[in-house]
Protein backbone atom coordinates (compact mmCIF):
# COMPACT_ATOMS: atom_id res chain seq x y z
CA UNK A 1 0.00 0.00 0.00
CA UNK A 2 3.04 2.30 -0.33
CA UNK A 3 3.16 5.36 1.89
CA UNK A 4 -0.26 4.66 3.38
CA UNK A 5 0.83 1.42 5.04
CA UNK A 6 1.71 1.56 8.74
CA UNK A 7 3.37 -0.69 11.26
CA UNK A 8 3.30 -0.22 15.05
CA UNK A 9 6.37 1.37 16.56
CA UNK A 10 5.49 0.77 20.22
CA UNK A 11 3.94 -2.23 21.94
CA UNK A 12 2.54 0.20 24.51
CA UNK A 13 0.05 1.70 22.07
CA UNK A 14 -3.22 -0.19 21.73
CA UNK A 15 -6.65 0.06 20.18
CA UNK A 16 -8.18 -0.98 23.52
CA UNK A 17 -9.12 1.44 26.33
CA UNK A 18 -6.53 1.22 29.13
CA UNK A 19 -9.32 0.50 31.64
CA UNK A 20 -9.70 -2.95 30.05
CA UNK A 21 -5.98 -3.77 30.10
CA UNK A 22 -5.08 -3.37 33.80
CA UNK A 23 -6.39 -4.62 37.14
CA UNK A 24 -5.83 -1.45 39.20
CA UNK A 25 -5.37 2.23 38.35
CA UNK A 26 -2.92 3.84 40.78
CA UNK A 27 -4.18 7.40 40.56
CA UNK A 28 -2.36 10.51 41.63
CA UNK A 29 -4.71 13.09 43.16
CA UNK A 30 -3.54 16.72 42.83
CA UNK A 31 -3.98 17.76 39.22
CA UNK A 32 -5.50 14.40 38.25
CA UNK A 33 -8.66 13.85 40.31
CA UNK A 34 -8.90 17.25 41.98
CA UNK A 35 -7.23 20.62 42.22
CA UNK A 36 -7.68 22.21 45.61
CA UNK A 37 -11.20 21.37 46.77
CA UNK A 38 -12.76 20.96 43.33
CA UNK A 39 -12.75 18.01 40.94
CA UNK A 40 -10.79 18.15 37.70
CA UNK A 41 -13.28 18.35 34.80
CA UNK A 42 -14.52 14.92 33.65
CA UNK A 43 -12.76 13.09 36.51
CA UNK A 44 -15.84 12.03 38.47
CA UNK A 45 -17.78 10.57 35.55
CA UNK A 46 -14.69 8.92 34.02
CA UNK A 47 -13.76 7.17 37.26
CA UNK A 48 -17.33 6.01 37.82
CA UNK A 49 -17.46 4.47 34.35
CA UNK A 50 -14.03 2.86 34.71
CA UNK A 51 -14.98 1.38 38.06
CA UNK A 52 -18.31 0.11 36.67
CA UNK A 53 -16.34 -1.64 33.95
CA UNK A 54 -14.31 -3.58 36.52
CA UNK A 55 -11.19 -1.44 36.99
CA UNK A 56 -10.20 -1.10 40.64
CA UNK A 57 -9.11 2.34 41.79
CA UNK A 58 -6.44 3.30 44.31
CA UNK A 59 -5.47 6.87 45.10
CA UNK A 60 -1.73 7.30 45.55
CA UNK A 61 -0.51 10.72 46.60
CA UNK A 62 2.81 12.36 47.41
CA UNK A 63 0.91 14.85 49.56
CA UNK A 64 1.31 13.82 53.21
CA UNK A 65 -0.68 16.66 54.72
CA UNK A 66 -3.92 14.73 55.22
CA UNK A 67 -4.89 11.33 56.61
CA UNK A 68 -6.22 8.61 54.30
CA UNK A 69 -9.64 8.96 55.91
CA UNK A 70 -9.68 12.71 55.22
CA UNK A 71 -8.66 12.14 51.60
CA UNK A 72 -11.35 9.46 51.22
CA UNK A 73 -13.96 11.82 52.66
CA UNK A 74 -12.92 14.53 50.19
CA UNK A 75 -13.15 12.11 47.26
CA UNK A 76 -16.54 10.85 48.38
CA UNK A 77 -17.83 14.42 48.68
CA UNK A 78 -16.75 15.05 45.10
CA UNK A 79 -18.71 12.01 43.92
CA UNK A 80 -15.85 9.48 43.84
CA UNK A 81 -16.75 6.94 46.56
CA UNK A 82 -13.66 5.92 48.52
CA UNK A 83 -12.64 4.51 51.87
CA UNK A 84 -9.37 5.04 53.71
CA UNK A 85 -8.23 1.63 52.46
CA UNK A 86 -8.35 3.01 48.91
CA UNK A 87 -5.84 5.77 49.72
CA UNK A 88 -2.07 5.36 49.86
CA UNK A 89 0.02 8.33 50.97
CA UNK A 90 3.70 9.18 51.04
CA UNK A 91 3.32 9.51 54.82
CA UNK A 92 2.57 5.78 55.00
CA UNK A 93 5.53 4.97 52.77
CA UNK A 94 7.84 7.18 54.86
CA UNK A 95 6.64 5.56 58.08
CA UNK A 96 7.35 2.08 56.73
CA UNK A 97 10.79 3.21 55.53
CA UNK A 98 11.70 4.63 58.95
CA UNK A 99 10.32 1.65 60.86
CA UNK A 100 12.58 -0.64 58.85
CA UNK A 101 15.68 1.33 59.92
CA UNK A 102 15.12 2.17 63.59
CA UNK A 103 14.09 0.15 66.70
CA UNK A 104 10.38 -0.09 67.60
CA UNK A 105 9.15 2.78 69.76
CA UNK A 106 11.86 5.16 68.54
CA UNK A 107 11.29 8.91 68.70
CA UNK A 108 10.82 10.60 65.32
CA UNK A 109 10.70 14.36 64.96
CA UNK A 110 7.80 15.28 62.67
CA UNK A 111 7.87 18.44 60.58
CA UNK A 112 4.48 17.93 59.04
CA UNK A 113 0.80 17.38 59.68
CA UNK A 114 -1.35 15.03 61.73
CA UNK A 115 -1.50 12.55 58.84
CA UNK A 116 2.23 11.99 59.14
CA UNK A 117 2.06 11.58 62.91
CA UNK A 118 -0.70 8.98 62.64
CA UNK A 119 1.22 7.05 59.99
CA UNK A 120 4.24 6.87 62.31
CA UNK A 121 2.13 5.72 65.25
CA UNK A 122 0.63 2.98 63.09
CA UNK A 123 4.19 1.66 62.64
CA UNK A 124 4.92 1.73 66.38
CA UNK A 125 7.00 4.92 66.36
CA UNK A 126 6.76 7.94 68.72
CA UNK A 127 6.28 11.35 67.06
CA UNK A 128 7.99 14.31 68.77
CA UNK A 129 8.35 17.99 67.91
CA UNK A 130 11.66 19.21 69.39
CA UNK A 131 15.29 18.27 68.92
CA UNK A 132 15.75 18.19 72.72
CA UNK A 133 13.83 14.87 72.73
CA UNK A 134 16.82 13.34 70.87
CA UNK A 135 14.90 11.77 67.98
CA UNK A 136 16.64 9.07 65.95
CA UNK A 137 14.96 10.25 62.79
CA UNK A 138 13.40 13.37 61.28
CA UNK A 139 10.63 13.22 58.70
CA UNK A 140 9.41 16.22 56.71
CA UNK A 141 6.04 16.26 54.97
CA UNK A 142 4.08 19.08 53.43
CA UNK A 143 1.87 21.06 55.79
CA UNK A 144 0.25 24.47 55.20
CA UNK A 145 1.05 25.22 58.85
CA UNK A 146 4.81 24.65 58.50
CA UNK A 147 6.80 27.39 60.26
CA UNK A 148 10.38 28.48 60.84
CA UNK A 149 10.45 27.14 64.41
CA UNK A 150 9.61 23.58 63.34
CA UNK A 151 12.06 23.66 60.45
CA UNK A 152 14.70 24.82 62.93
CA UNK A 153 14.02 21.91 65.27
CA UNK A 154 14.24 19.51 62.35
CA UNK A 155 17.55 20.99 61.19
CA UNK A 156 19.02 20.78 64.69
CA UNK A 157 18.06 17.11 64.99
CA UNK A 158 19.47 16.24 61.57
CA UNK A 159 22.71 18.05 62.40
CA UNK A 160 22.88 15.99 65.61
CA UNK A 161 22.80 12.76 63.60
CA UNK A 162 19.12 11.88 63.13
CA UNK A 163 18.12 10.02 59.97
CA UNK A 164 16.69 12.59 57.55
CA UNK A 165 13.60 11.37 55.64
CA UNK A 166 11.21 13.22 53.35
CA UNK A 167 7.74 12.10 52.36
CA UNK A 168 8.37 13.56 48.90
CA UNK A 169 10.51 16.11 47.11
CA UNK A 170 7.92 17.80 44.88
CA UNK A 171 9.11 21.39 44.43
CA UNK A 172 5.59 22.65 43.70
CA UNK A 173 1.97 21.83 44.50
CA UNK A 174 -0.95 22.54 42.13
CA UNK A 175 -3.67 24.85 43.41
CA UNK A 176 -6.54 26.85 41.90
CA UNK A 177 -4.26 29.92 42.15
CA UNK A 178 -1.39 28.25 40.32
CA UNK A 179 1.72 26.32 41.38
CA UNK A 180 2.64 26.88 45.02
CA UNK A 181 5.79 25.80 46.94
CA UNK A 182 5.70 22.10 47.75
CA UNK A 183 7.52 19.85 50.19
CA UNK A 184 10.65 19.84 48.07
CA UNK A 185 10.96 23.57 48.58
CA UNK A 186 10.67 23.15 52.35
CA UNK A 187 13.32 20.42 52.32
CA UNK A 188 15.86 22.79 50.83
CA UNK A 189 15.81 24.85 54.03
CA UNK A 190 16.98 21.88 56.11
CA UNK A 191 19.33 20.47 53.49
CA UNK A 192 20.98 23.87 53.00
CA UNK A 193 21.35 24.42 56.74
CA UNK A 194 22.82 20.96 57.43
CA UNK A 195 24.53 19.92 54.21
CA UNK A 196 22.63 16.62 54.40
CA UNK A 197 20.21 15.34 51.76
CA UNK A 198 17.11 13.38 52.80
CA UNK A 199 16.07 9.84 51.96
CA UNK A 200 12.87 10.31 49.95
CA UNK A 201 9.89 7.95 50.27
CA UNK A 202 7.52 9.45 47.71
CA UNK A 203 7.41 9.39 43.93
CA UNK A 204 9.54 8.95 41.92
CA UNK A 205 11.46 6.93 44.52
CA UNK A 206 10.36 3.27 44.85
CA UNK A 207 8.96 3.15 48.44
CA UNK A 208 5.57 4.72 47.65
CA UNK A 209 5.06 2.56 44.55
CA UNK A 210 5.90 -0.55 46.58
CA UNK A 211 3.49 0.59 49.29
CA UNK A 212 0.69 0.98 46.74
CA UNK A 213 1.33 -2.41 45.16
CA UNK A 214 1.45 -4.10 48.57
CA UNK A 215 -1.77 -2.47 49.79
CA UNK A 216 -3.75 -3.17 46.61
CA UNK A 217 -2.32 -6.58 45.76
CA UNK A 218 -2.32 -5.55 42.09
CA UNK A 219 -0.67 -7.68 39.43
CA UNK A 220 -0.80 -5.28 36.48
CA UNK A 221 -1.19 -1.69 37.66
CA UNK A 222 -1.49 1.42 35.53
CA UNK A 223 0.01 4.52 37.13
CA UNK A 224 -1.93 7.67 36.23
CA UNK A 225 -0.47 11.09 36.98
CA UNK A 226 0.11 14.64 35.82
CA UNK A 227 3.84 14.94 36.51
CA UNK A 228 6.59 13.43 34.41
CA UNK A 229 9.20 13.87 37.14
CA UNK A 230 7.24 12.04 39.87
CA UNK A 231 4.32 9.95 38.61
CA UNK A 232 5.74 8.78 35.29
CA UNK A 233 9.35 8.33 36.42
CA UNK A 234 8.07 6.54 39.52
CA UNK A 235 6.13 4.12 37.32
CA UNK A 236 9.21 3.51 35.19
CA UNK A 237 11.30 2.73 38.26
CA UNK A 238 8.58 0.41 39.51
CA UNK A 239 8.32 -1.45 36.21
CA UNK A 240 4.72 -0.33 35.59
CA UNK A 241 2.95 1.18 32.60
CA UNK A 242 1.77 4.77 32.97
CA UNK A 243 -0.60 7.40 31.63
CA UNK A 244 0.15 11.12 31.66
CA UNK A 245 -2.91 13.37 31.89
CA UNK A 246 -2.50 16.97 30.78
CA UNK A 247 -4.84 18.34 33.44
CA UNK A 248 -2.08 19.22 35.91
CA UNK A 249 1.58 20.19 35.94
CA UNK A 250 3.45 18.69 32.97
CA UNK A 251 2.96 20.23 29.54
CA UNK A 252 2.99 18.83 25.98
CA UNK A 253 6.37 20.48 25.39
CA UNK A 254 7.85 18.77 28.44
CA UNK A 255 6.38 15.47 27.25
CA UNK A 256 7.93 15.68 23.80
CA UNK A 257 11.32 16.55 25.35
CA UNK A 258 11.07 13.90 28.10
CA UNK A 259 14.05 11.72 28.95
CA UNK A 260 13.53 7.94 28.55
CA UNK A 261 12.70 7.41 32.23
CA UNK A 262 9.89 9.98 32.00
CA UNK A 263 8.10 8.74 28.89
CA UNK A 264 4.58 7.45 29.60
CA UNK A 265 2.89 4.53 27.92
CA UNK A 266 -0.17 6.67 27.17
CA UNK A 267 -1.15 10.34 27.08
CA UNK A 268 -4.62 11.82 27.61
CA UNK A 269 -6.20 15.20 28.19
CA UNK A 270 -7.76 13.99 31.45
CA UNK A 271 -9.13 10.84 33.08
CA UNK A 272 -11.41 10.17 30.13
CA UNK A 273 -8.27 8.66 28.63
CA UNK A 274 -8.87 5.56 30.76
CA UNK A 275 -11.98 4.85 28.69
CA UNK A 276 -10.79 5.86 25.25
CA UNK A 277 -9.14 3.47 22.77
CA UNK A 278 -5.51 4.44 22.39
CA UNK A 279 -4.60 4.73 18.70
CA UNK A 280 -1.68 2.87 17.22
CA UNK A 281 1.13 5.13 16.02
CA UNK A 282 2.51 3.76 12.76
CA UNK A 283 5.63 4.22 10.66
CA UNK A 284 4.93 5.70 7.25
CA UNK A 285 6.44 3.34 4.72
CA UNK A 286 8.65 4.98 2.16
CA UNK A 287 10.04 7.42 4.67
CA UNK A 288 13.37 5.66 4.86
CA UNK A 289 16.30 7.23 6.68
CA UNK A 290 19.71 7.91 5.23
CA UNK A 291 22.11 4.93 5.31
CA UNK A 292 23.70 4.45 8.71
CA UNK A 293 21.34 6.83 10.48
CA UNK A 294 20.49 6.08 14.09
CA UNK A 295 16.84 7.10 13.98
CA UNK A 296 14.28 4.30 14.12
CA UNK A 297 11.19 6.28 13.05
CA UNK A 298 11.71 9.08 10.55
CA UNK A 299 8.05 9.61 9.69
CA UNK A 300 5.11 8.40 11.76
CA UNK A 301 1.38 8.89 11.52
CA UNK A 302 -1.33 8.95 14.15
CA UNK A 303 -4.87 9.74 13.12
CA UNK A 304 -4.75 12.60 10.63
CA UNK A 305 -1.28 13.81 11.65
CA UNK A 306 2.16 12.93 10.29
CA UNK A 307 5.35 13.88 12.14
CA UNK A 308 8.71 13.82 10.39
CA UNK A 309 12.36 14.18 11.32
CA UNK A 310 14.67 14.53 8.36
CA UNK A 311 17.95 14.00 10.19
CA UNK A 312 19.41 13.80 13.69
CA UNK A 313 20.13 17.53 13.87
CA UNK A 314 17.14 18.84 11.93
CA UNK A 315 13.73 20.05 13.13
CA UNK A 316 10.72 17.85 13.72
CA UNK A 317 7.83 18.80 11.45
CA UNK A 318 4.11 18.17 11.79
CA UNK A 319 1.55 18.01 9.00
CA UNK A 320 -2.11 17.15 8.85
CA UNK A 321 -5.27 17.69 10.84
CA UNK A 322 -7.45 16.05 13.46
CA UNK A 323 -7.37 15.33 17.18
CA UNK A 324 -4.68 17.34 18.99
CA UNK A 325 -3.60 14.32 21.02
CA UNK A 326 -2.98 12.27 17.88
CA UNK A 327 -0.59 14.96 16.68
CA UNK A 328 1.12 14.99 20.07
CA UNK A 329 1.47 11.21 20.02
CA UNK A 330 3.10 11.33 16.60
CA UNK A 331 5.49 14.06 17.73
CA UNK A 332 6.47 12.01 20.75
CA UNK A 333 7.29 8.88 18.77
CA UNK A 334 9.45 10.76 16.27
CA UNK A 335 11.14 12.84 18.97
CA UNK A 336 11.88 9.79 21.12
CA UNK A 337 13.45 7.85 18.23
CA UNK A 338 17.21 8.04 18.09
CA UNK A 339 19.09 11.00 19.55
CA UNK A 340 17.37 13.36 22.01
CA UNK A 341 15.73 16.36 20.38
CA UNK A 342 16.04 19.94 21.60
CA UNK A 343 13.37 22.54 22.24
CA UNK A 344 14.39 24.44 19.12
CA UNK A 345 13.81 21.31 17.04
CA UNK A 346 10.23 20.72 18.21
CA UNK A 347 8.82 24.15 19.11
CA UNK A 348 7.61 24.99 15.56
CA UNK A 349 5.67 21.71 15.41
CA UNK A 350 4.19 22.29 18.88
CA UNK A 351 3.21 25.82 17.86
CA UNK A 352 1.35 24.39 14.88
CA UNK A 353 -0.44 21.93 17.15
CA UNK A 354 -1.39 24.70 19.59
CA UNK A 355 -2.67 26.85 16.75
CA UNK A 356 -4.87 23.99 15.59
CA UNK A 357 -6.46 23.33 19.00
C-alpha positions as CSV (number, residue, x, y, z in Angstrom):
1,X,0.0,0.0,0.0
2,X,3.0,2.3,-0.3
3,X,3.2,5.4,1.9
4,X,-0.3,4.7,3.4
5,X,0.8,1.4,5.0
6,X,1.7,1.6,8.7
7,X,3.4,-0.7,11.3
8,X,3.3,-0.2,15.0
9,X,6.4,1.4,16.6
10,X,5.5,0.8,20.2
11,X,3.9,-2.2,21.9
12,X,2.5,0.2,24.5
13,X,0.1,1.7,22.1
14,X,-3.2,-0.2,21.7
15,X,-6.6,0.1,20.2
16,X,-8.2,-1.0,23.5
17,X,-9.1,1.4,26.3
18,X,-6.5,1.2,29.1
19,X,-9.3,0.5,31.6
20,X,-9.7,-2.9,30.1
21,X,-6.0,-3.8,30.1
22,X,-5.1,-3.4,33.8
23,X,-6.4,-4.6,37.1
24,X,-5.8,-1.4,39.2
25,X,-5.4,2.2,38.4
26,X,-2.9,3.8,40.8
27,X,-4.2,7.4,40.6
28,X,-2.4,10.5,41.6
29,X,-4.7,13.1,43.2
30,X,-3.5,16.7,42.8
31,X,-4.0,17.8,39.2
32,X,-5.5,14.4,38.2
33,X,-8.7,13.8,40.3
34,X,-8.9,17.3,42.0
35,X,-7.2,20.6,42.2
36,X,-7.7,22.2,45.6
37,X,-11.2,21.4,46.8
38,X,-12.8,21.0,43.3
39,X,-12.8,18.0,40.9
40,X,-10.8,18.1,37.7
41,X,-13.3,18.3,34.8
42,X,-14.5,14.9,33.7
43,X,-12.8,13.1,36.5
44,X,-15.8,12.0,38.5
45,X,-17.8,10.6,35.5
46,X,-14.7,8.9,34.0
47,X,-13.8,7.2,37.3
48,X,-17.3,6.0,37.8
49,X,-17.5,4.5,34.4
50,X,-14.0,2.9,34.7
51,X,-15.0,1.4,38.1
52,X,-18.3,0.1,36.7
53,X,-16.3,-1.6,34.0
54,X,-14.3,-3.6,36.5
55,X,-11.2,-1.4,37.0
56,X,-10.2,-1.1,40.6
57,X,-9.1,2.3,41.8
58,X,-6.4,3.3,44.3
59,X,-5.5,6.9,45.1
60,X,-1.7,7.3,45.5
61,X,-0.5,10.7,46.6
62,X,2.8,12.4,47.4
63,X,0.9,14.8,49.6
64,X,1.3,13.8,53.2
65,X,-0.7,16.7,54.7
66,X,-3.9,14.7,55.2
67,X,-4.9,11.3,56.6
68,X,-6.2,8.6,54.3
69,X,-9.6,9.0,55.9
70,X,-9.7,12.7,55.2
71,X,-8.7,12.1,51.6
72,X,-11.3,9.5,51.2
73,X,-14.0,11.8,52.7
74,X,-12.9,14.5,50.2
75,X,-13.1,12.1,47.3
76,X,-16.5,10.8,48.4
77,X,-17.8,14.4,48.7
78,X,-16.7,15.1,45.1
79,X,-18.7,12.0,43.9
80,X,-15.9,9.5,43.8
81,X,-16.8,6.9,46.6
82,X,-13.7,5.9,48.5
83,X,-12.6,4.5,51.9
84,X,-9.4,5.0,53.7
85,X,-8.2,1.6,52.5
86,X,-8.3,3.0,48.9
87,X,-5.8,5.8,49.7
88,X,-2.1,5.4,49.9
89,X,0.0,8.3,51.0
90,X,3.7,9.2,51.0
91,X,3.3,9.5,54.8
92,X,2.6,5.8,55.0
93,X,5.5,5.0,52.8
94,X,7.8,7.2,54.9
95,X,6.6,5.6,58.1
96,X,7.3,2.1,56.7
97,X,10.8,3.2,55.5
98,X,11.7,4.6,59.0
99,X,10.3,1.6,60.9
100,X,12.6,-0.6,58.9
101,X,15.7,1.3,59.9
102,X,15.1,2.2,63.6
103,X,14.1,0.2,66.7
104,X,10.4,-0.1,67.6
105,X,9.2,2.8,69.8
106,X,11.9,5.2,68.5
107,X,11.3,8.9,68.7
108,X,10.8,10.6,65.3
109,X,10.7,14.4,65.0
110,X,7.8,15.3,62.7
111,X,7.9,18.4,60.6
112,X,4.5,17.9,59.0
113,X,0.8,17.4,59.7
114,X,-1.4,15.0,61.7
115,X,-1.5,12.6,58.8
116,X,2.2,12.0,59.1
117,X,2.1,11.6,62.9
118,X,-0.7,9.0,62.6
119,X,1.2,7.0,60.0
120,X,4.2,6.9,62.3
121,X,2.1,5.7,65.3
122,X,0.6,3.0,63.1
123,X,4.2,1.7,62.6
124,X,4.9,1.7,66.4
125,X,7.0,4.9,66.4
126,X,6.8,7.9,68.7
127,X,6.3,11.4,67.1
128,X,8.0,14.3,68.8
129,X,8.4,18.0,67.9
130,X,11.7,19.2,69.4
131,X,15.3,18.3,68.9
132,X,15.8,18.2,72.7
133,X,13.8,14.9,72.7
134,X,16.8,13.3,70.9
135,X,14.9,11.8,68.0
136,X,16.6,9.1,66.0
137,X,15.0,10.3,62.8
138,X,13.4,13.4,61.3
139,X,10.6,13.2,58.7
140,X,9.4,16.2,56.7
141,X,6.0,16.3,55.0
142,X,4.1,19.1,53.4
143,X,1.9,21.1,55.8
144,X,0.3,24.5,55.2
145,X,1.1,25.2,58.8
146,X,4.8,24.6,58.5
147,X,6.8,27.4,60.3
148,X,10.4,28.5,60.8
149,X,10.5,27.1,64.4
150,X,9.6,23.6,63.3
151,X,12.1,23.7,60.5
152,X,14.7,24.8,62.9
153,X,14.0,21.9,65.3
154,X,14.2,19.5,62.4
155,X,17.5,21.0,61.2
156,X,19.0,20.8,64.7
157,X,18.1,17.1,65.0
158,X,19.5,16.2,61.6
159,X,22.7,18.0,62.4
160,X,22.9,16.0,65.6
161,X,22.8,12.8,63.6
162,X,19.1,11.9,63.1
163,X,18.1,10.0,60.0
164,X,16.7,12.6,57.6
165,X,13.6,11.4,55.6
166,X,11.2,13.2,53.3
167,X,7.7,12.1,52.4
168,X,8.4,13.6,48.9
169,X,10.5,16.1,47.1
170,X,7.9,17.8,44.9
171,X,9.1,21.4,44.4
172,X,5.6,22.6,43.7
173,X,2.0,21.8,44.5
174,X,-0.9,22.5,42.1
175,X,-3.7,24.9,43.4
176,X,-6.5,26.9,41.9
177,X,-4.3,29.9,42.1
178,X,-1.4,28.2,40.3
179,X,1.7,26.3,41.4
180,X,2.6,26.9,45.0
181,X,5.8,25.8,46.9
182,X,5.7,22.1,47.8
183,X,7.5,19.8,50.2
184,X,10.6,19.8,48.1
185,X,11.0,23.6,48.6
186,X,10.7,23.1,52.3
187,X,13.3,20.4,52.3
188,X,15.9,22.8,50.8
189,X,15.8,24.8,54.0
190,X,17.0,21.9,56.1
191,X,19.3,20.5,53.5
192,X,21.0,23.9,53.0
193,X,21.4,24.4,56.7
194,X,22.8,21.0,57.4
195,X,24.5,19.9,54.2
196,X,22.6,16.6,54.4
197,X,20.2,15.3,51.8
198,X,17.1,13.4,52.8
199,X,16.1,9.8,52.0
200,X,12.9,10.3,50.0
201,X,9.9,7.9,50.3
202,X,7.5,9.5,47.7
203,X,7.4,9.4,43.9
204,X,9.5,8.9,41.9
205,X,11.5,6.9,44.5
206,X,10.4,3.3,44.9
207,X,9.0,3.2,48.4
208,X,5.6,4.7,47.6
209,X,5.1,2.6,44.6
210,X,5.9,-0.5,46.6
211,X,3.5,0.6,49.3
212,X,0.7,1.0,46.7
213,X,1.3,-2.4,45.2
214,X,1.4,-4.1,48.6
215,X,-1.8,-2.5,49.8
216,X,-3.8,-3.2,46.6
217,X,-2.3,-6.6,45.8
218,X,-2.3,-5.5,42.1
219,X,-0.7,-7.7,39.4
220,X,-0.8,-5.3,36.5
221,X,-1.2,-1.7,37.7
222,X,-1.5,1.4,35.5
223,X,0.0,4.5,37.1
224,X,-1.9,7.7,36.2
225,X,-0.5,11.1,37.0
226,X,0.1,14.6,35.8
227,X,3.8,14.9,36.5
228,X,6.6,13.4,34.4
229,X,9.2,13.9,37.1
230,X,7.2,12.0,39.9
231,X,4.3,9.9,38.6
232,X,5.7,8.8,35.3
233,X,9.3,8.3,36.4
234,X,8.1,6.5,39.5
235,X,6.1,4.1,37.3
236,X,9.2,3.5,35.2
237,X,11.3,2.7,38.3
238,X,8.6,0.4,39.5
239,X,8.3,-1.4,36.2
240,X,4.7,-0.3,35.6
241,X,3.0,1.2,32.6
242,X,1.8,4.8,33.0
243,X,-0.6,7.4,31.6
244,X,0.1,11.1,31.7
245,X,-2.9,13.4,31.9
246,X,-2.5,17.0,30.8
247,X,-4.8,18.3,33.4
248,X,-2.1,19.2,35.9
249,X,1.6,20.2,35.9
250,X,3.4,18.7,33.0
251,X,3.0,20.2,29.5
252,X,3.0,18.8,26.0
253,X,6.4,20.5,25.4
254,X,7.9,18.8,28.4
255,X,6.4,15.5,27.3
256,X,7.9,15.7,23.8
257,X,11.3,16.6,25.3
258,X,11.1,13.9,28.1
259,X,14.0,11.7,28.9
260,X,13.5,7.9,28.6
261,X,12.7,7.4,32.2
262,X,9.9,10.0,32.0
263,X,8.1,8.7,28.9
264,X,4.6,7.5,29.6
265,X,2.9,4.5,27.9
266,X,-0.2,6.7,27.2
267,X,-1.1,10.3,27.1
268,X,-4.6,11.8,27.6
269,X,-6.2,15.2,28.2
270,X,-7.8,14.0,31.5
271,X,-9.1,10.8,33.1
272,X,-11.4,10.2,30.1
273,X,-8.3,8.7,28.6
274,X,-8.9,5.6,30.8
275,X,-12.0,4.8,28.7
276,X,-10.8,5.9,25.2
277,X,-9.1,3.5,22.8
278,X,-5.5,4.4,22.4
279,X,-4.6,4.7,18.7
280,X,-1.7,2.9,17.2
281,X,1.1,5.1,16.0
282,X,2.5,3.8,12.8
283,X,5.6,4.2,10.7
284,X,4.9,5.7,7.3
285,X,6.4,3.3,4.7
286,X,8.6,5.0,2.2
287,X,10.0,7.4,4.7
288,X,13.4,5.7,4.9
289,X,16.3,7.2,6.7
290,X,19.7,7.9,5.2
291,X,22.1,4.9,5.3
292,X,23.7,4.5,8.7
293,X,21.3,6.8,10.5
294,X,20.5,6.1,14.1
295,X,16.8,7.1,14.0
296,X,14.3,4.3,14.1
297,X,11.2,6.3,13.1
298,X,11.7,9.1,10.5
299,X,8.1,9.6,9.7
300,X,5.1,8.4,11.8
301,X,1.4,8.9,11.5
302,X,-1.3,9.0,14.1
303,X,-4.9,9.7,13.1
304,X,-4.8,12.6,10.6
305,X,-1.3,13.8,11.7
306,X,2.2,12.9,10.3
307,X,5.3,13.9,12.1
308,X,8.7,13.8,10.4
309,X,12.4,14.2,11.3
310,X,14.7,14.5,8.4
311,X,18.0,14.0,10.2
312,X,19.4,13.8,13.7
313,X,20.1,17.5,13.9
314,X,17.1,18.8,11.9
315,X,13.7,20.0,13.1
316,X,10.7,17.9,13.7
317,X,7.8,18.8,11.4
318,X,4.1,18.2,11.8
319,X,1.6,18.0,9.0
320,X,-2.1,17.1,8.9
321,X,-5.3,17.7,10.8
322,X,-7.5,16.0,13.5
323,X,-7.4,15.3,17.2
324,X,-4.7,17.3,19.0
325,X,-3.6,14.3,21.0
326,X,-3.0,12.3,17.9
327,X,-0.6,15.0,16.7
328,X,1.1,15.0,20.1
329,X,1.5,11.2,20.0
330,X,3.1,11.3,16.6
331,X,5.5,14.1,17.7
332,X,6.5,12.0,20.8
333,X,7.3,8.9,18.8
334,X,9.4,10.8,16.3
335,X,11.1,12.8,19.0
336,X,11.9,9.8,21.1
337,X,13.5,7.9,18.2
338,X,17.2,8.0,18.1
339,X,19.1,11.0,19.5
340,X,17.4,13.4,22.0
341,X,15.7,16.4,20.4
342,X,16.0,19.9,21.6
343,X,13.4,22.5,22.2
344,X,14.4,24.4,19.1
345,X,13.8,21.3,17.0
346,X,10.2,20.7,18.2
347,X,8.8,24.2,19.1
348,X,7.6,25.0,15.6
349,X,5.7,21.7,15.4
350,X,4.2,22.3,18.9
351,X,3.2,25.8,17.9
352,X,1.3,24.4,14.9
353,X,-0.4,21.9,17.2
354,X,-1.4,24.7,19.6
355,X,-2.7,26.8,16.8
356,X,-4.9,24.0,15.6
357,X,-6.5,23.3,19.0
